[in-house]
Amino acid sequence: MSAAADFHHVYVPAEAPGRPTLLLLHGTGADEHDLLDLGRALAPGAGLLSPRGKVDENGANRWFRRLREGVYDVDDVVARSGELAGFVESAAAEYGLGSGGLIGVGFSNGANIAAATLLLHPGVLAGAALFASAAPLQEREPGRADLSGKPVFMGAGLVDPITTIDEARLLARQLRERGADVRLREHPGGHALPAPVLAEARDWLAGTGSAGAPAGGHR
């Protein structure tokens, strides 16, 4: 069984040549269908690859285990990010997307696993849009991945009680220290994706050049 077949997932091909492919990573309790509309809003006509997290937390789908609210099982984060990287590479080969050309788009737990994948497997994603993300490796040293020039958009709520603004700022710093081109958009809300932040992320994605890259092509 391929790594792609080992994950429940949805794949929607790009509607036209020249559109990107987005890797959609849902939050806790959601599934592979949850972020399809978000993907369409961010990049109309883009290809969409949306897997389901394989961790079951009392019936809720997640990407990695946590010990309690806000405290992650970091060893599991490391293992699950490797598993996700294998899925992306297998799916890219299966669907003819090329290698390393997908843009990760995640909310909350999905944004966390996308961030971990950037830090631990830097060749897998061309960039990422991370909404309500924490620092998934917490205080563990993320290593010295070379993220030079990789575009990353972060939307973070100043009063988010789940993924705090301090955690978001820590992640932004970790990514910048490794060369990523990070835009951190702080907003006055909580654990949500407000419409103005979505609009800014859409404009950011169009401006990165990713929206004009061949679907799944190298970047």
mmCIF file of the C-alpha atoms, coordinates in Angstrom:
data_MODEL
# 
_entry.id   MODEL 
# 
loop_
_atom_site.group_PDB 
_atom_site.id 
_atom_site.type_symbol 
_atom_site.label_atom_id 
_atom_site.label_alt_id 
_atom_site.label_comp_id 
_atom_site.label_asym_id 
_atom_site.label_entity_id 
_atom_site.label_seq_id 
_atom_site.pdbx_PDB_ins_code 
_atom_site.Cartn_x 
_atom_site.Cartn_y 
_atom_site.Cartn_z 
_atom_site.occupancy 
_atom_site.B_iso_or_equiv 
_atom_site.pdbx_formal_charge 
_atom_site.auth_seq_id 
_atom_site.auth_comp_id 
_atom_site.auth_asym_id 
_atom_site.auth_atom_id 
_atom_site.pdbx_PDB_model_num 
ATOM 1   C CA . MET A 1 1   ? 0.000   0.000  0.000   1.00 0.00 ? 1   MET A CA 1 
ATOM 2   C CA . SER A 1 2   ? 1.359   3.445  -0.908  1.00 0.00 ? 2   SER A CA 1 
ATOM 3   C CA . ALA A 1 3   ? 1.665   6.164  1.714   1.00 0.00 ? 3   ALA A CA 1 
ATOM 4   C CA . ALA A 1 4   ? -1.051  8.067  -0.172  1.00 0.00 ? 4   ALA A CA 1 
ATOM 5   C CA . ALA A 1 5   ? -3.453  5.140  0.044   1.00 0.00 ? 5   ALA A CA 1 
ATOM 6   C CA . ASP A 1 6   ? -2.711  4.801  3.756   1.00 0.00 ? 6   ASP A CA 1 
ATOM 7   C CA . PHE A 1 7   ? -4.434  8.144  4.463   1.00 0.00 ? 7   PHE A CA 1 
ATOM 8   C CA . HIS A 1 8   ? -8.092  8.908  3.916   1.00 0.00 ? 8   HIS A CA 1 
ATOM 9   C CA . HIS A 1 9   ? -7.903  11.912 1.602   1.00 0.00 ? 9   HIS A CA 1 
ATOM 10  C CA . VAL A 1 10  ? -9.569  13.965 -1.099  1.00 0.00 ? 10  VAL A CA 1 
ATOM 11  C CA . TYR A 1 11  ? -7.780  15.089 -4.240  1.00 0.00 ? 11  TYR A CA 1 
ATOM 12  C CA . VAL A 1 12  ? -9.267  17.715 -6.547  1.00 0.00 ? 12  VAL A CA 1 
ATOM 13  C CA . PRO A 1 13  ? -7.153  18.439 -9.642  1.00 0.00 ? 13  PRO A CA 1 
ATOM 14  C CA . ALA A 1 14  ? -6.382  22.033 -10.585 1.00 0.00 ? 14  ALA A CA 1 
ATOM 15  C CA . GLU A 1 15  ? -8.937  23.476 -12.969 1.00 0.00 ? 15  GLU A CA 1 
ATOM 16  C CA . ALA A 1 16  ? -6.343  24.809 -15.407 1.00 0.00 ? 16  ALA A CA 1 
ATOM 17  C CA . PRO A 1 17  ? -2.603  24.680 -16.055 1.00 0.00 ? 17  PRO A CA 1 
ATOM 18  C CA . GLY A 1 18  ? -0.681  27.207 -14.026 1.00 0.00 ? 18  GLY A CA 1 
ATOM 19  C CA . ARG A 1 19  ? -2.689  26.819 -10.836 1.00 0.00 ? 19  ARG A CA 1 
ATOM 20  C CA . PRO A 1 20  ? -0.993  25.680 -7.597  1.00 0.00 ? 20  PRO A CA 1 
ATOM 21  C CA . THR A 1 21  ? -1.851  22.659 -5.494  1.00 0.00 ? 21  THR A CA 1 
ATOM 22  C CA . LEU A 1 22  ? -2.706  23.278 -1.836  1.00 0.00 ? 22  LEU A CA 1 
ATOM 23  C CA . LEU A 1 23  ? -2.162  20.704 0.914   1.00 0.00 ? 23  LEU A CA 1 
ATOM 24  C CA . LEU A 1 24  ? -5.144  21.259 3.233   1.00 0.00 ? 24  LEU A CA 1 
ATOM 25  C CA . LEU A 1 25  ? -4.670  20.236 6.879   1.00 0.00 ? 25  LEU A CA 1 
ATOM 26  C CA . HIS A 1 26  ? -7.737  20.365 9.109   1.00 0.00 ? 26  HIS A CA 1 
ATOM 27  C CA . GLY A 1 27  ? -8.046  21.260 12.785  1.00 0.00 ? 27  GLY A CA 1 
ATOM 28  C CA . THR A 1 28  ? -8.989  19.000 15.687  1.00 0.00 ? 28  THR A CA 1 
ATOM 29  C CA . GLY A 1 29  ? -12.289 17.205 15.217  1.00 0.00 ? 29  GLY A CA 1 
ATOM 30  C CA . ALA A 1 30  ? -12.589 17.919 11.496  1.00 0.00 ? 30  ALA A CA 1 
ATOM 31  C CA . ASP A 1 31  ? -11.798 15.747 8.477   1.00 0.00 ? 31  ASP A CA 1 
ATOM 32  C CA . GLU A 1 32  ? -10.556 15.811 4.898   1.00 0.00 ? 32  GLU A CA 1 
ATOM 33  C CA . HIS A 1 33  ? -13.609 17.745 3.675   1.00 0.00 ? 33  HIS A CA 1 
ATOM 34  C CA . ASP A 1 34  ? -13.397 20.589 6.190   1.00 0.00 ? 34  ASP A CA 1 
ATOM 35  C CA . LEU A 1 35  ? -10.978 22.966 4.445   1.00 0.00 ? 35  LEU A CA 1 
ATOM 36  C CA . LEU A 1 36  ? -11.996 22.433 0.814   1.00 0.00 ? 36  LEU A CA 1 
ATOM 37  C CA . ASP A 1 37  ? -13.972 25.684 0.753   1.00 0.00 ? 37  ASP A CA 1 
ATOM 38  C CA . LEU A 1 38  ? -11.064 27.504 2.382   1.00 0.00 ? 38  LEU A CA 1 
ATOM 39  C CA . GLY A 1 39  ? -8.742  26.189 -0.316  1.00 0.00 ? 39  GLY A CA 1 
ATOM 40  C CA . ARG A 1 40  ? -11.107 27.391 -3.035  1.00 0.00 ? 40  ARG A CA 1 
ATOM 41  C CA . ALA A 1 41  ? -11.337 30.813 -1.376  1.00 0.00 ? 41  ALA A CA 1 
ATOM 42  C CA . LEU A 1 42  ? -7.556  31.148 -1.053  1.00 0.00 ? 42  LEU A CA 1 
ATOM 43  C CA . ALA A 1 43  ? -6.726  30.105 -4.605  1.00 0.00 ? 43  ALA A CA 1 
ATOM 44  C CA . PRO A 1 44  ? -9.696  29.706 -6.967  1.00 0.00 ? 44  PRO A CA 1 
ATOM 45  C CA . GLY A 1 45  ? -9.090  26.876 -9.406  1.00 0.00 ? 45  GLY A CA 1 
ATOM 46  C CA . ALA A 1 46  ? -6.172  25.459 -7.448  1.00 0.00 ? 46  ALA A CA 1 
ATOM 47  C CA . GLY A 1 47  ? -5.582  21.764 -6.992  1.00 0.00 ? 47  GLY A CA 1 
ATOM 48  C CA . LEU A 1 48  ? -6.570  20.535 -3.527  1.00 0.00 ? 48  LEU A CA 1 
ATOM 49  C CA . LEU A 1 49  ? -4.998  17.638 -1.637  1.00 0.00 ? 49  LEU A CA 1 
ATOM 50  C CA . SER A 1 50  ? -6.696  17.129 1.713   1.00 0.00 ? 50  SER A CA 1 
ATOM 51  C CA . PRO A 1 51  ? -5.810  14.194 3.990   1.00 0.00 ? 51  PRO A CA 1 
ATOM 52  C CA . ARG A 1 52  ? -7.366  13.215 7.327   1.00 0.00 ? 52  ARG A CA 1 
ATOM 53  C CA . GLY A 1 53  ? -5.292  13.154 10.508  1.00 0.00 ? 53  GLY A CA 1 
ATOM 54  C CA . LYS A 1 54  ? -4.740  9.619  11.823  1.00 0.00 ? 54  LYS A CA 1 
ATOM 55  C CA . VAL A 1 55  ? -4.740  10.288 15.572  1.00 0.00 ? 55  VAL A CA 1 
ATOM 56  C CA . ASP A 1 56  ? -8.019  9.646  17.398  1.00 0.00 ? 56  ASP A CA 1 
ATOM 57  C CA . GLU A 1 57  ? -8.529  11.790 20.499  1.00 0.00 ? 57  GLU A CA 1 
ATOM 58  C CA . ASN A 1 58  ? -11.814 10.660 22.055  1.00 0.00 ? 58  ASN A CA 1 
ATOM 59  C CA . GLY A 1 59  ? -13.378 10.408 18.609  1.00 0.00 ? 59  GLY A CA 1 
ATOM 60  C CA . ALA A 1 60  ? -11.818 13.621 17.264  1.00 0.00 ? 60  ALA A CA 1 
ATOM 61  C CA . ASN A 1 61  ? -9.360  13.480 14.359  1.00 0.00 ? 61  ASN A CA 1 
ATOM 62  C CA . ARG A 1 62  ? -5.973  15.031 15.062  1.00 0.00 ? 62  ARG A CA 1 
ATOM 63  C CA . TRP A 1 63  ? -2.526  15.078 13.490  1.00 0.00 ? 63  TRP A CA 1 
ATOM 64  C CA . PHE A 1 64  ? -0.560  14.215 16.634  1.00 0.00 ? 64  PHE A CA 1 
ATOM 65  C CA . ARG A 1 65  ? -1.115  13.374 20.274  1.00 0.00 ? 65  ARG A CA 1 
ATOM 66  C CA . ARG A 1 66  ? -1.137  15.896 23.079  1.00 0.00 ? 66  ARG A CA 1 
ATOM 67  C CA . LEU A 1 67  ? -0.657  15.332 26.784  1.00 0.00 ? 67  LEU A CA 1 
ATOM 68  C CA . ARG A 1 68  ? -3.220  17.992 27.670  1.00 0.00 ? 68  ARG A CA 1 
ATOM 69  C CA . GLU A 1 69  ? -4.499  21.265 26.218  1.00 0.00 ? 69  GLU A CA 1 
ATOM 70  C CA . GLY A 1 70  ? -1.495  23.215 24.951  1.00 0.00 ? 70  GLY A CA 1 
ATOM 71  C CA . VAL A 1 71  ? 1.073   20.511 25.826  1.00 0.00 ? 71  VAL A CA 1 
ATOM 72  C CA . TYR A 1 72  ? 2.083   18.332 22.887  1.00 0.00 ? 72  TYR A CA 1 
ATOM 73  C CA . ASP A 1 73  ? 3.652   14.902 22.700  1.00 0.00 ? 73  ASP A CA 1 
ATOM 74  C CA . VAL A 1 74  ? 6.648   16.260 20.801  1.00 0.00 ? 74  VAL A CA 1 
ATOM 75  C CA . ASP A 1 75  ? 8.015   12.802 19.961  1.00 0.00 ? 75  ASP A CA 1 
ATOM 76  C CA . ASP A 1 76  ? 4.687   12.091 18.285  1.00 0.00 ? 76  ASP A CA 1 
ATOM 77  C CA . VAL A 1 77  ? 4.823   15.434 16.456  1.00 0.00 ? 77  VAL A CA 1 
ATOM 78  C CA . VAL A 1 78  ? 8.192   14.396 15.016  1.00 0.00 ? 78  VAL A CA 1 
ATOM 79  C CA . ALA A 1 79  ? 6.954   10.943 14.003  1.00 0.00 ? 79  ALA A CA 1 
ATOM 80  C CA . ARG A 1 80  ? 3.669   12.179 12.525  1.00 0.00 ? 80  ARG A CA 1 
ATOM 81  C CA . SER A 1 81  ? 5.327   14.946 10.524  1.00 0.00 ? 81  SER A CA 1 
ATOM 82  C CA . GLY A 1 82  ? 7.529   12.288 8.932   1.00 0.00 ? 82  GLY A CA 1 
ATOM 83  C CA . GLU A 1 83  ? 4.437   10.236 8.169   1.00 0.00 ? 83  GLU A CA 1 
ATOM 84  C CA . LEU A 1 84  ? 2.762   13.266 6.574   1.00 0.00 ? 84  LEU A CA 1 
ATOM 85  C CA . ALA A 1 85  ? 5.880   14.033 4.535   1.00 0.00 ? 85  ALA A CA 1 
ATOM 86  C CA . GLY A 1 86  ? 5.764   10.469 3.187   1.00 0.00 ? 86  GLY A CA 1 
ATOM 87  C CA . PHE A 1 87  ? 2.110   10.917 2.265   1.00 0.00 ? 87  PHE A CA 1 
ATOM 88  C CA . VAL A 1 88  ? 2.809   14.163 0.407   1.00 0.00 ? 88  VAL A CA 1 
ATOM 89  C CA . GLU A 1 89  ? 5.665   12.658 -1.577  1.00 0.00 ? 89  GLU A CA 1 
ATOM 90  C CA . SER A 1 90  ? 3.649   9.541  -2.425  1.00 0.00 ? 90  SER A CA 1 
ATOM 91  C CA . ALA A 1 91  ? 0.556   11.524 -3.413  1.00 0.00 ? 91  ALA A CA 1 
ATOM 92  C CA . ALA A 1 92  ? 2.634   13.915 -5.498  1.00 0.00 ? 92  ALA A CA 1 
ATOM 93  C CA . ALA A 1 93  ? 4.017   10.959 -7.456  1.00 0.00 ? 93  ALA A CA 1 
ATOM 94  C CA . GLU A 1 94  ? 0.622   9.263  -7.742  1.00 0.00 ? 94  GLU A CA 1 
ATOM 95  C CA . TYR A 1 95  ? -1.178  12.372 -9.005  1.00 0.00 ? 95  TYR A CA 1 
ATOM 96  C CA . GLY A 1 96  ? 1.687   13.741 -11.093 1.00 0.00 ? 96  GLY A CA 1 
ATOM 97  C CA . LEU A 1 97  ? 2.210   16.834 -8.946  1.00 0.00 ? 97  LEU A CA 1 
ATOM 98  C CA . GLY A 1 98  ? 5.981   16.922 -8.916  1.00 0.00 ? 98  GLY A CA 1 
ATOM 99  C CA . SER A 1 99  ? 8.089   17.117 -5.759  1.00 0.00 ? 99  SER A CA 1 
ATOM 100 C CA . GLY A 1 100 ? 8.198   19.921 -3.225  1.00 0.00 ? 100 GLY A CA 1 
ATOM 101 C CA . GLY A 1 101 ? 5.726   22.179 -4.999  1.00 0.00 ? 101 GLY A CA 1 
ATOM 102 C CA . LEU A 1 102 ? 2.705   22.096 -2.693  1.00 0.00 ? 102 LEU A CA 1 
ATOM 103 C CA . ILE A 1 103 ? 1.637   24.965 -0.452  1.00 0.00 ? 103 ILE A CA 1 
ATOM 104 C CA . GLY A 1 104 ? 0.563   23.834 3.006   1.00 0.00 ? 104 GLY A CA 1 
ATOM 105 C CA . VAL A 1 105 ? -2.645  25.405 4.345   1.00 0.00 ? 105 VAL A CA 1 
ATOM 106 C CA . GLY A 1 106 ? -3.609  24.542 7.901   1.00 0.00 ? 106 GLY A CA 1 
ATOM 107 C CA . PHE A 1 107 ? -5.851  25.659 10.723  1.00 0.00 ? 107 PHE A CA 1 
ATOM 108 C CA . SER A 1 108 ? -4.963  25.084 14.399  1.00 0.00 ? 108 SER A CA 1 
ATOM 109 C CA . ASN A 1 109 ? -3.754  21.462 14.760  1.00 0.00 ? 109 ASN A CA 1 
ATOM 110 C CA . GLY A 1 110 ? -3.401  21.290 10.981  1.00 0.00 ? 110 GLY A CA 1 
ATOM 111 C CA . ALA A 1 111 ? -1.305  24.453 10.946  1.00 0.00 ? 111 ALA A CA 1 
ATOM 112 C CA . ASN A 1 112 ? 0.862   22.939 13.666  1.00 0.00 ? 112 ASN A CA 1 
ATOM 113 C CA . ILE A 1 113 ? 1.623   19.797 11.669  1.00 0.00 ? 113 ILE A CA 1 
ATOM 114 C CA . ALA A 1 114 ? 2.313   21.932 8.583   1.00 0.00 ? 114 ALA A CA 1 
ATOM 115 C CA . ALA A 1 115 ? 4.783   24.001 10.614  1.00 0.00 ? 115 ALA A CA 1 
ATOM 116 C CA . ALA A 1 116 ? 6.454   20.849 11.946  1.00 0.00 ? 116 ALA A CA 1 
ATOM 117 C CA . THR A 1 117 ? 6.765   19.528 8.406   1.00 0.00 ? 117 THR A CA 1 
ATOM 118 C CA . LEU A 1 118 ? 8.410   22.779 7.288   1.00 0.00 ? 118 LEU A CA 1 
ATOM 119 C CA . LEU A 1 119 ? 10.898  22.654 10.162  1.00 0.00 ? 119 LEU A CA 1 
ATOM 120 C CA . LEU A 1 120 ? 11.703  18.940 9.993   1.00 0.00 ? 120 LEU A CA 1 
ATOM 121 C CA . HIS A 1 121 ? 11.224  18.147 6.273   1.00 0.00 ? 121 HIS A CA 1 
ATOM 122 C CA . PRO A 1 122 ? 11.962  21.442 4.517   1.00 0.00 ? 122 PRO A CA 1 
ATOM 123 C CA . GLY A 1 123 ? 11.955  20.011 0.995   1.00 0.00 ? 123 GLY A CA 1 
ATOM 124 C CA . VAL A 1 124 ? 8.352   18.793 1.136   1.00 0.00 ? 124 VAL A CA 1 
ATOM 125 C CA . LEU A 1 125 ? 6.472   22.127 0.947   1.00 0.00 ? 125 LEU A CA 1 
ATOM 126 C CA . ALA A 1 126 ? 7.112   25.225 -1.138  1.00 0.00 ? 126 ALA A CA 1 
ATOM 127 C CA . GLY A 1 127 ? 5.529   27.417 1.532   1.00 0.00 ? 127 GLY A CA 1 
ATOM 128 C CA . ALA A 1 128 ? 2.598   27.564 3.910   1.00 0.00 ? 128 ALA A CA 1 
ATOM 129 C CA . ALA A 1 129 ? -0.376  29.552 5.167   1.00 0.00 ? 129 ALA A CA 1 
ATOM 130 C CA . LEU A 1 130 ? -0.775  28.839 8.881   1.00 0.00 ? 130 LEU A CA 1 
ATOM 131 C CA . PHE A 1 131 ? -3.871  29.983 10.736  1.00 0.00 ? 131 PHE A CA 1 
ATOM 132 C CA . ALA A 1 132 ? -4.097  29.837 14.565  1.00 0.00 ? 132 ALA A CA 1 
ATOM 133 C CA . SER A 1 133 ? -0.811  27.955 14.786  1.00 0.00 ? 133 SER A CA 1 
ATOM 134 C CA . ALA A 1 134 ? 1.381   27.314 17.808  1.00 0.00 ? 134 ALA A CA 1 
ATOM 135 C CA . ALA A 1 135 ? 5.035   26.237 17.848  1.00 0.00 ? 135 ALA A CA 1 
ATOM 136 C CA . PRO A 1 136 ? 4.583   22.458 17.429  1.00 0.00 ? 136 PRO A CA 1 
ATOM 137 C CA . LEU A 1 137 ? 7.992   21.477 18.776  1.00 0.00 ? 137 LEU A CA 1 
ATOM 138 C CA . GLN A 1 138 ? 7.478   23.816 21.749  1.00 0.00 ? 138 GLN A CA 1 
ATOM 139 C CA . GLU A 1 139 ? 10.796  24.239 23.574  1.00 0.00 ? 139 GLU A CA 1 
ATOM 140 C CA . ARG A 1 140 ? 12.657  21.512 21.665  1.00 0.00 ? 140 ARG A CA 1 
ATOM 141 C CA . GLU A 1 141 ? 15.336  22.789 19.296  1.00 0.00 ? 141 GLU A CA 1 
ATOM 142 C CA . PRO A 1 142 ? 13.845  22.419 15.796  1.00 0.00 ? 142 PRO A CA 1 
ATOM 143 C CA . GLY A 1 143 ? 17.204  21.821 14.098  1.00 0.00 ? 143 GLY A CA 1 
ATOM 144 C CA . ARG A 1 144 ? 18.785  23.938 11.421  1.00 0.00 ? 144 ARG A CA 1 
ATOM 145 C CA . ALA A 1 145 ? 16.577  23.349 8.393   1.00 0.00 ? 145 ALA A CA 1 
ATOM 146 C CA . ASP A 1 146 ? 17.295  25.675 5.470   1.00 0.00 ? 146 ASP A CA 1 
ATOM 147 C CA . LEU A 1 147 ? 14.041  27.480 4.701   1.00 0.00 ? 147 LEU A CA 1 
ATOM 148 C CA . SER A 1 148 ? 15.715  30.263 2.735   1.00 0.00 ? 148 SER A CA 1 
ATOM 149 C CA . GLY A 1 149 ? 13.118  32.266 0.845   1.00 0.00 ? 149 GLY A CA 1 
ATOM 150 C CA . LYS A 1 150 ? 10.177  29.986 1.605   1.00 0.00 ? 150 LYS A CA 1 
ATOM 151 C CA . PRO A 1 151 ? 7.052   32.147 1.932   1.00 0.00 ? 151 PRO A CA 1 
ATOM 152 C CA . VAL A 1 152 ? 4.975   31.642 5.076   1.00 0.00 ? 152 VAL A CA 1 
ATOM 153 C CA . PHE A 1 153 ? 1.822   33.523 6.058   1.00 0.00 ? 153 PHE A CA 1 
ATOM 154 C CA . MET A 1 154 ? 0.644   33.333 9.658   1.00 0.00 ? 154 MET A CA 1 
ATOM 155 C CA . GLY A 1 155 ? -2.681  34.546 11.034  1.00 0.00 ? 155 GLY A CA 1 
ATOM 156 C CA . ALA A 1 156 ? -2.717  34.743 14.840  1.00 0.00 ? 156 ALA A CA 1 
ATOM 157 C CA . GLY A 1 157 ? -5.303  36.050 17.325  1.00 0.00 ? 157 GLY A CA 1 
ATOM 158 C CA . LEU A 1 158 ? -4.127  38.299 20.127  1.00 0.00 ? 158 LEU A CA 1 
ATOM 159 C CA . VAL A 1 159 ? -6.649  36.758 22.536  1.00 0.00 ? 159 VAL A CA 1 
ATOM 160 C CA . ASP A 1 160 ? -6.516  33.177 21.270  1.00 0.00 ? 160 ASP A CA 1 
ATOM 161 C CA . PRO A 1 161 ? -6.821  30.967 24.393  1.00 0.00 ? 161 PRO A CA 1 
ATOM 162 C CA . ILE A 1 162 ? -5.846  27.747 22.581  1.00 0.00 ? 162 ILE A CA 1 
ATOM 163 C CA . THR A 1 163 ? -2.811  28.668 20.478  1.00 0.00 ? 163 THR A CA 1 
ATOM 164 C CA . THR A 1 164 ? -1.552  31.780 22.204  1.00 0.00 ? 164 THR A CA 1 
ATOM 165 C CA . ILE A 1 165 ? 0.006   34.771 20.518  1.00 0.00 ? 165 ILE A CA 1 
ATOM 166 C CA . ASP A 1 166 ? 3.282   34.040 22.323  1.00 0.00 ? 166 ASP A CA 1 
ATOM 167 C CA . GLU A 1 167 ? 3.336   30.561 20.747  1.00 0.00 ? 167 GLU A CA 1 
ATOM 168 C CA . ALA A 1 168 ? 2.633   32.061 17.310  1.00 0.00 ? 168 ALA A CA 1 
ATOM 169 C CA . ARG A 1 169 ? 5.433   34.588 17.748  1.00 0.00 ? 169 ARG A CA 1 
ATOM 170 C CA . LEU A 1 170 ? 7.810   31.805 18.824  1.00 0.00 ? 170 LEU A CA 1 
ATOM 171 C CA . LEU A 1 171 ? 6.991   29.859 15.662  1.00 0.00 ? 171 LEU A CA 1 
ATOM 172 C CA . ALA A 1 172 ? 7.456   32.945 13.491  1.00 0.00 ? 172 ALA A CA 1 
ATOM 173 C CA . ARG A 1 173 ? 10.870  33.491 15.079  1.00 0.00 ? 173 ARG A CA 1 
ATOM 174 C CA . GLN A 1 174 ? 11.884  29.848 14.564  1.00 0.00 ? 174 GLN A CA 1 
ATOM 175 C CA . LEU A 1 175 ? 10.911  30.028 10.894  1.00 0.00 ? 175 LEU A CA 1 
ATOM 176 C CA . ARG A 1 176 ? 12.655  33.363 10.309  1.00 0.00 ? 176 ARG A CA 1 
ATOM 177 C CA . GLU A 1 177 ? 15.840  32.141 11.983  1.00 0.00 ? 177 GLU A CA 1 
ATOM 178 C CA . ARG A 1 178 ? 15.940  29.412 9.333   1.00 0.00 ? 178 ARG A CA 1 
ATOM 179 C CA . GLY A 1 179 ? 15.506  31.852 6.460   1.00 0.00 ? 179 GLY A CA 1 
ATOM 180 C CA . ALA A 1 180 ? 11.758  31.708 5.789   1.00 0.00 ? 180 ALA A CA 1 
ATOM 181 C CA . ASP A 1 181 ? 10.041  34.857 4.517   1.00 0.00 ? 181 ASP A CA 1 
ATOM 182 C CA . VAL A 1 182 ? 7.349   35.119 7.214   1.00 0.00 ? 182 VAL A CA 1 
ATOM 183 C CA . ARG A 1 183 ? 4.402   37.483 7.266   1.00 0.00 ? 183 ARG A CA 1 
ATOM 184 C CA . LEU A 1 184 ? 2.801   37.375 10.722  1.00 0.00 ? 184 LEU A CA 1 
ATOM 185 C CA . ARG A 1 185 ? -0.647  38.957 10.678  1.00 0.00 ? 185 ARG A CA 1 
ATOM 186 C CA . GLU A 1 186 ? -1.858  39.493 14.219  1.00 0.00 ? 186 GLU A CA 1 
ATOM 187 C CA . HIS A 1 187 ? -5.562  40.217 14.638  1.00 0.00 ? 187 HIS A CA 1 
ATOM 188 C CA . PRO A 1 188 ? -7.634  41.217 17.677  1.00 0.00 ? 188 PRO A CA 1 
ATOM 189 C CA . GLY A 1 189 ? -9.689  38.014 17.743  1.00 0.00 ? 189 GLY A CA 1 
ATOM 190 C CA . GLY A 1 190 ? -9.343  34.526 19.156  1.00 0.00 ? 190 GLY A CA 1 
ATOM 191 C CA . HIS A 1 191 ? -9.087  31.020 17.728  1.00 0.00 ? 191 HIS A CA 1 
ATOM 192 C CA . ALA A 1 192 ? -10.566 31.845 14.345  1.00 0.00 ? 192 ALA A CA 1 
ATOM 193 C CA . LEU A 1 193 ? -9.842  32.971 10.810  1.00 0.00 ? 193 LEU A CA 1 
ATOM 194 C CA . PRO A 1 194 ? -11.429 36.403 10.359  1.00 0.00 ? 194 PRO A CA 1 
ATOM 195 C CA . ALA A 1 195 ? -12.447 37.511 6.884   1.00 0.00 ? 195 ALA A CA 1 
ATOM 196 C CA . PRO A 1 196 ? -9.831  40.312 6.649   1.00 0.00 ? 196 PRO A CA 1 
ATOM 197 C CA . VAL A 1 197 ? -7.051  37.839 7.468   1.00 0.00 ? 197 VAL A CA 1 
ATOM 198 C CA . LEU A 1 198 ? -8.355  35.406 4.850   1.00 0.00 ? 198 LEU A CA 1 
ATOM 199 C CA . ALA A 1 199 ? -8.404  38.213 2.272   1.00 0.00 ? 199 ALA A CA 1 
ATOM 200 C CA . GLU A 1 200 ? -4.834  39.194 3.148   1.00 0.00 ? 200 GLU A CA 1 
ATOM 201 C CA . ALA A 1 201 ? -3.720  35.567 2.908   1.00 0.00 ? 201 ALA A CA 1 
ATOM 202 C CA . ARG A 1 202 ? -5.336  35.270 -0.525  1.00 0.00 ? 202 ARG A CA 1 
ATOM 203 C CA . ASP A 1 203 ? -3.481  38.364 -1.725  1.00 0.00 ? 203 ASP A CA 1 
ATOM 204 C CA . TRP A 1 204 ? -0.259  37.059 -0.156  1.00 0.00 ? 204 TRP A CA 1 
ATOM 205 C CA . LEU A 1 205 ? -0.590  33.731 -1.950  1.00 0.00 ? 205 LEU A CA 1 
ATOM 206 C CA . ALA A 1 206 ? -1.200  35.434 -5.286  1.00 0.00 ? 206 ALA A CA 1 
ATOM 207 C CA . GLY A 1 207 ? 1.851   37.627 -4.686  1.00 0.00 ? 207 GLY A CA 1 
ATOM 208 C CA . THR A 1 208 ? 4.245   34.801 -3.847  1.00 0.00 ? 208 THR A CA 1 
ATOM 209 C CA . GLY A 1 209 ? 4.233   33.508 -7.398  1.00 0.00 ? 209 GLY A CA 1 
ATOM 210 C CA . SER A 1 210 ? 2.927   30.171 -6.140  1.00 0.00 ? 210 SER A CA 1 
ATOM 211 C CA . ALA A 1 211 ? -0.474  30.888 -7.612  1.00 0.00 ? 211 ALA A CA 1 
ATOM 212 C CA . GLY A 1 212 ? 1.128   31.079 -11.012 1.00 0.00 ? 212 GLY A CA 1 
ATOM 213 C CA . ALA A 1 213 ? 3.367   28.046 -10.681 1.00 0.00 ? 213 ALA A CA 1 
ATOM 214 C CA . PRO A 1 214 ? 2.513   24.889 -12.591 1.00 0.00 ? 214 PRO A CA 1 
ATOM 215 C CA . ALA A 1 215 ? 0.135   22.743 -10.606 1.00 0.00 ? 215 ALA A CA 1 
ATOM 216 C CA . GLY A 1 216 ? 2.378   20.735 -8.345  1.00 0.00 ? 216 GLY A CA 1 
ATOM 217 C CA . GLY A 1 217 ? 5.480   21.970 -10.151 1.00 0.00 ? 217 GLY A CA 1 
ATOM 218 C CA . HIS A 1 218 ? 8.860   22.560 -8.574  1.00 0.00 ? 218 HIS A CA 1 
ATOM 219 C CA . ARG A 1 219 ? 9.603   25.776 -6.739  1.00 0.00 ? 219 ARG A CA 1 
# 
